[in-house]
Amino acid sequence: MSNSSQASQRIAALLDDNSFVEIGAMVTARATDFNLKQTETPSDGVITGYGVIDGNLVYVYSQDASVLNGTIGEMHAKKIANLYDLALKTGAPVIGLIDSAGLRLQEATDALNAFGEIYMKQTLASGVIPQITALFGTCGGGLAIVPTLTDFTFMEEKSAKLFVNSPNALDGNNTSKCDTAAADFQSKESGVVDVVGDEAAILSQIRQLISLLPANNEDDMSYIECTDDLNRACENLAGCVGDTAIALSNIADNGVFFEIKENYAKDMVTGFIQLNGVTVGAVANRSEVYNEEGKVEEKFDSVLSIKGCYKAADFINFCDAFNIPVLSLTNVKGYEATVGSEKGIAQAVAKLTYAFANATVPKVNVIIGKAYGSAYVAMNSKAIGADITMAWPTAEIGTMEAKFAAQIMYEGQGSEVINEKTKEYAALQTSAASAAKRGYVDQIVEAVDTRKYVIGAFEMLFTKRDDRPAKKHGTV
């Protein structure tokens, strides 16, 4: 199989059967330096066009590694820029299938300028139409900025490479020591990559993601018919406080949860579910990760981490841009406390707080465990704009755990007094009921009824309008 057919085959596998229409098939390179004219450059190394996924219009470009290693020259970049122009006019997503050795050196400044034109189109399209990239081969140097300017990045697990500087060019490093270009590193350490898998899995998951997303930021969020019971009891939900990825699939229509950045900052879960057929963005704290055998694989403290905050903030910003409602499951007792985290935790929590507070979409918070201190305030609390706050009866809401509060307030008064005051403080200051009495919690709902009440809240909030002070944009 030639690489040329590989570029076409990826498009065919991604789109509905026989729906692809190619644009600019006759375009070839214009450059004459370095005898480039003698080299055939069919389509100038990138196939561009449009088609449909489950009937939804999408624009696709697929780089052809058999033409000058898929390098980006002037005309190659212009074809991608032209695709963006069409996508912006019609309000449909752009999907880029990347397999390229980067900038075409023979075309020098022409190629460099065209590269910049792609960045510009991506920036204009950001928040207007969804942008998705999938990496199948090399994506290095300035090309690494392309997937990072998009909303979601998929990466083939074995052959794909993503890097700004090649692993061997990093001081004291080589690929055998640490392959910084590999999918493993880019999904777990850098967090640039959202989904990793083999080629077939990636293409089918992009299809699934497209079916969950609006076509553009003015799409009326058309929803699918829900085949799941809206009042379905979630029998095992109370046992999912630790692993909220499982909790979210439990609440979701037909148990489907599309997780974003699954391998990165696992103490914070982000992804899409549907509730009564409407796509909702979900953000949740996590303290345990269960494997497929039902055993605990990893444990985390119920705290906000730097990576977790940035992961959630980016996701909330995407949801807000595309009018996707946000559901949060809160179980947090404080902040990550290490010398390393102290360098950035305040800024990271500020980003998270700002993302929740700045989002004008419908926002529902369910307190499923602990909700202590300002870490709880940052996790979509009523104070920073949650429209509806629910809590399970077992939730604990307050400044800190009752025992610590009693130890501080009754220091030196013996263990009997402290134990007694701990019970008093827990009832008066940290129970879900005490928070509800003060109006900080709107509803106390049994865990088993969570799905029913959350669907009801989002239906009520469907026509939400939120007027904010006039400004160009915030600066956090």
BELBELCOR-V547564 format. One record per residue. N is the residue number from 1. RES is the residue in one small letter. SS is DSSP state (A for helix, B for strand, O for the rest). D_LAST is the distance of its C-alpha to the last C-alpha in Angstrom with 1 decimal. Layout:
<<N	RES	SS	D_LAST> <N	RES	SS	D_LAST>>
This chain:
<<1	m	O	49.3> <2	s	O	48.0> <3	n	A	44.3> <4	s	A	44.7> <5	s	A	45.7> <6	q	A	42.9> <7	a	A	40.3> <8	s	A	42.2> <9	q	A	42.9> <10	r	A	39.2> <11	i	A	38.7> <12	a	A	41.8> <13	a	A	40.7> <14	l	A	37.3> <15	l	O	38.6> <16	d	O	41.2> <17	d	O	44.7> <18	n	O	45.8> <19	s	O	42.8> <20	f	O	41.4> <21	v	B	42.1> <22	e	B	41.6> <23	i	B	40.4> <24	g	O	41.3> <25	a	O	43.8> <26	m	O	45.9> <27	v	O	43.2> <28	t	O	44.0> <29	a	O	42.9> <30	r	O	43.9> <31	a	O	43.8> <32	t	O	47.1> <33	d	A	46.3> <34	f	A	47.5> <35	n	A	50.0> <36	l	A	47.2> <37	k	A	49.3> <38	q	A	51.8> <39	t	O	49.2> <40	e	O	48.9> <41	t	O	45.3> <42	p	A	45.6> <43	s	A	42.5> <44	d	A	41.0> <45	g	A	39.9> <46	v	B	37.7> <47	i	B	38.8> <48	t	B	36.8> <49	g	B	37.4> <50	y	B	36.8> <51	g	B	38.1> <52	v	B	37.4> <53	i	B	36.2> <54	d	O	37.9> <55	g	O	38.5> <56	n	B	34.9> <57	l	B	34.5> <58	v	B	32.6> <59	y	B	32.5> <60	v	B	33.3> <61	y	B	33.7> <62	s	B	35.5> <63	q	B	36.1> <64	d	O	39.8> <65	a	O	40.3> <66	s	O	44.0> <67	v	O	43.2> <68	l	A	42.4> <69	n	A	40.4> <70	g	A	38.0> <71	t	O	36.7> <72	i	B	34.5> <73	g	O	36.4> <74	e	A	36.1> <75	m	A	37.7> <76	h	A	36.1> <77	a	A	32.6> <78	k	A	33.8> <79	k	A	35.0> <80	i	A	31.6> <81	a	A	30.0> <82	n	A	32.8> <83	l	A	32.1> <84	y	A	28.5> <85	d	A	29.8> <86	l	A	32.1> <87	a	A	29.5> <88	l	A	27.3> <89	k	A	30.4> <90	t	A	31.6> <91	g	O	28.3> <92	a	O	29.1> <93	p	B	27.4> <94	v	B	27.9> <95	i	B	29.2> <96	g	B	29.7> <97	l	B	32.3> <98	i	B	31.8> <99	d	O	34.8> <100	s	O	34.8> <101	a	O	35.6> <102	g	O	32.8> <103	l	B	33.5> <104	r	O	37.1> <105	l	A	38.3> <106	q	A	41.3> <107	e	A	39.2> <108	a	A	37.0> <109	t	A	34.9> <110	d	A	35.8> <111	a	A	34.2> <112	l	A	31.2> <113	n	A	30.5> <114	a	A	31.0> <115	f	A	28.6> <116	g	A	25.9> <117	e	A	27.0> <118	i	A	26.2> <119	y	A	22.6> <120	m	A	22.3> <121	k	A	23.9> <122	q	A	21.6> <123	t	A	18.5> <124	l	A	20.2> <125	a	A	21.2> <126	s	O	17.9> <127	g	O	17.3> <128	v	O	20.8> <129	i	O	23.1> <130	p	O	22.9> <131	q	B	23.3> <132	i	B	25.2> <133	t	B	26.6> <134	a	B	29.5> <135	l	B	30.6> <136	f	O	34.4> <137	g	O	35.2> <138	t	B	33.6> <139	c	B	30.0> <140	g	B	29.5> <141	g	A	28.0> <142	g	A	26.1> <143	l	A	27.1> <144	a	A	24.8> <145	i	A	21.8> <146	v	A	23.4> <147	p	A	23.0> <148	t	A	19.5> <149	l	O	18.6> <150	t	O	20.2> <151	d	O	19.3> <152	f	B	22.1> <153	t	B	24.2> <154	f	B	27.7> <155	m	B	29.8> <156	e	B	33.6> <157	e	O	34.4> <158	k	O	37.2> <159	s	O	37.3> <160	a	O	33.7> <161	k	B	32.0> <162	l	B	28.3> <163	f	B	27.4> <164	v	O	26.0> <165	n	O	28.6> <166	s	O	31.8> <167	p	A	32.3> <168	n	A	35.4> <169	a	A	33.6> <170	l	O	31.5> <171	d	O	33.1> <172	g	O	35.3> <173	n	O	34.6> <174	n	O	36.6> <175	t	O	36.5> <176	s	O	39.0> <177	k	O	36.9> <178	c	O	33.5> <179	d	O	33.1> <180	t	O	29.4> <181	a	O	30.1> <182	a	O	31.5> <183	a	A	30.1> <184	d	A	30.3> <185	f	A	28.0> <186	q	A	25.5> <187	s	A	25.3> <188	k	A	25.5> <189	e	O	23.9> <190	s	O	21.3> <191	g	O	20.5> <192	v	O	20.6> <193	v	O	23.6> <194	d	O	23.6> <195	v	B	27.4> <196	v	B	30.3> <197	g	B	34.0> <198	d	O	37.1> <199	e	A	37.4> <200	a	A	39.0> <201	a	A	36.5> <202	i	A	33.5> <203	l	A	35.0> <204	s	A	35.9> <205	q	A	32.5> <206	i	A	30.9> <207	r	A	33.4> <208	q	A	32.4> <209	l	A	28.7> <210	i	A	29.5> <211	s	A	31.6> <212	l	A	28.7> <213	l	O	26.2> <214	p	O	26.4> <215	a	O	27.7> <216	n	O	24.8> <217	n	O	22.1> <218	e	O	25.0> <219	d	O	27.3> <220	d	O	28.7> <221	m	O	28.0> <222	s	O	31.8> <223	y	O	32.7> <224	i	O	35.6> <225	e	O	38.6> <226	c	O	38.0> <227	t	O	41.0> <228	d	O	39.8> <229	d	O	40.9> <230	l	O	38.2> <231	n	O	39.7> <232	r	O	40.2> <233	a	O	40.2> <234	c	O	38.1> <235	e	O	40.7> <236	n	O	39.1> <237	l	A	35.5> <238	a	A	35.9> <239	g	A	36.7> <240	c	A	33.4> <241	v	O	31.0> <242	g	O	30.7> <243	d	O	30.3> <244	t	A	28.1> <245	a	A	28.5> <246	i	A	32.1> <247	a	A	31.2> <248	l	A	29.2> <249	s	A	32.1> <250	n	A	34.3> <251	i	A	32.5> <252	a	O	32.1> <253	d	A	34.7> <254	n	A	37.4> <255	g	A	35.5> <256	v	O	33.3> <257	f	O	29.9> <258	f	B	28.2> <259	e	B	26.1> <260	i	B	23.1> <261	k	O	22.7> <262	e	O	25.6> <263	n	O	26.3> <264	y	O	22.8> <265	a	O	21.3> <266	k	O	24.2> <267	d	O	23.1> <268	m	B	20.7> <269	v	B	22.4> <270	t	B	21.0> <271	g	B	23.2> <272	f	B	25.0> <273	i	B	27.9> <274	q	B	30.0> <275	l	B	31.1> <276	n	O	34.0> <277	g	O	33.4> <278	v	B	29.8> <279	t	B	27.1> <280	v	B	24.5> <281	g	B	21.5> <282	a	B	22.0> <283	v	B	19.9> <284	a	B	22.0> <285	n	B	22.4> <286	r	O	25.4> <287	s	O	27.8> <288	e	B	30.7> <289	v	B	31.4> <290	y	B	34.9> <291	n	O	36.8> <292	e	O	39.2> <293	e	O	42.0> <294	g	O	40.1> <295	k	O	39.8> <296	v	B	36.7> <297	e	B	35.5> <298	e	B	32.4> <299	k	B	31.1> <300	f	O	27.8> <301	d	O	27.0> <302	s	O	25.2> <303	v	B	21.9> <304	l	B	18.3> <305	s	O	18.1> <306	i	A	15.4> <307	k	A	16.6> <308	g	A	17.1> <309	c	A	13.5> <310	y	A	12.2> <311	k	A	15.3> <312	a	A	14.8> <313	a	A	11.1> <314	d	A	12.3> <315	f	A	15.4> <316	i	A	14.1> <317	n	A	12.1> <318	f	A	15.5> <319	c	A	17.4> <320	d	A	15.5> <321	a	A	16.1> <322	f	O	19.7> <323	n	O	20.4> <324	i	O	21.3> <325	p	B	21.5> <326	v	B	20.0> <327	l	B	22.2> <328	s	B	21.2> <329	l	B	23.9> <330	t	B	22.9> <331	n	B	24.8> <332	v	B	22.9> <333	k	O	24.2> <334	g	B	21.6> <335	y	B	19.7> <336	e	O	21.1> <337	a	O	22.9> <338	t	O	23.9> <339	v	A	23.6> <340	g	A	21.8> <341	s	A	19.2> <342	e	A	18.6> <343	k	O	17.2> <344	g	O	14.1> <345	i	A	14.3> <346	a	A	12.1> <347	q	A	9.0> <348	a	A	10.3> <349	v	A	10.9> <350	a	A	7.6> <351	k	A	6.5> <352	l	A	9.9> <353	t	A	9.8> <354	y	A	7.0> <355	a	A	9.0> <356	f	A	12.1> <357	a	A	11.4> <358	n	A	10.1> <359	a	O	13.1> <360	t	O	16.2> <361	v	O	18.7> <362	p	O	21.4> <363	k	B	20.2> <364	v	B	22.8> <365	n	B	22.7> <366	v	B	25.8> <367	i	B	26.2> <368	i	B	28.7> <369	g	B	29.0> <370	k	B	27.3> <371	a	B	24.4> <372	y	B	24.0> <373	g	A	21.8> <374	s	A	18.0> <375	a	A	17.8> <376	y	A	19.5> <377	v	A	17.3> <378	a	A	14.3> <379	m	O	16.7> <380	n	O	16.8> <381	s	O	18.8> <382	k	A	20.3> <383	a	A	18.4> <384	i	A	15.0> <385	g	O	16.9> <386	a	O	19.4> <387	d	O	22.2> <388	i	B	24.9> <389	t	B	25.0> <390	m	B	28.1> <391	a	B	29.5> <392	w	O	32.5> <393	p	O	35.2> <394	t	O	34.7> <395	a	O	31.0> <396	e	B	30.1> <397	i	B	27.5> <398	g	B	26.9> <399	t	O	25.6> <400	m	O	27.5> <401	e	O	30.7> <402	a	A	33.7> <403	k	A	35.7> <404	f	A	33.2> <405	a	A	32.8> <406	a	A	36.6> <407	q	A	37.1> <408	i	A	34.8> <409	m	A	36.4> <410	y	O	40.0> <411	e	O	40.0> <412	g	O	43.6> <413	q	O	45.2> <414	g	A	46.5> <415	s	A	45.5> <416	e	A	47.4> <417	v	A	45.4> <418	i	A	42.1> <419	n	A	43.0> <420	e	A	44.1> <421	k	A	40.9> <422	t	A	38.8> <423	k	A	40.4> <424	e	A	40.1> <425	y	A	36.4> <426	a	A	35.8> <427	a	A	37.5> <428	l	A	36.1> <429	q	A	32.5> <430	t	O	31.4> <431	s	B	33.2> <432	a	A	31.9> <433	a	A	34.5> <434	s	A	33.4> <435	a	A	29.8> <436	a	A	31.4> <437	k	A	33.6> <438	r	O	30.6> <439	g	O	29.0> <440	y	O	26.1> <441	v	O	27.8> <442	d	O	29.3> <443	q	B	31.7> <444	i	B	33.4> <445	v	O	34.5> <446	e	O	36.7> <447	a	A	35.2> <448	v	A	37.9> <449	d	A	36.9> <450	t	A	33.2> <451	r	A	33.5> <452	k	A	35.4> <453	y	A	33.1> <454	v	A	29.9> <455	i	A	31.6> <456	g	A	32.7> <457	a	A	29.3> <458	f	A	27.8> <459	e	A	30.9> <460	m	A	30.5> <461	l	O	26.8> <462	f	O	27.7> <463	t	O	27.7> <464	k	O	24.5> <465	r	O	23.0> <466	d	O	19.8> <467	d	O	19.4> <468	r	O	16.1> <469	p	O	15.7> <470	a	O	16.2> <471	k	O	13.4> <472	k	O	12.9> <473	h	O	9.4> <474	g	O	6.0> <475	t	O	3.8> <476	v	O	0.0>>
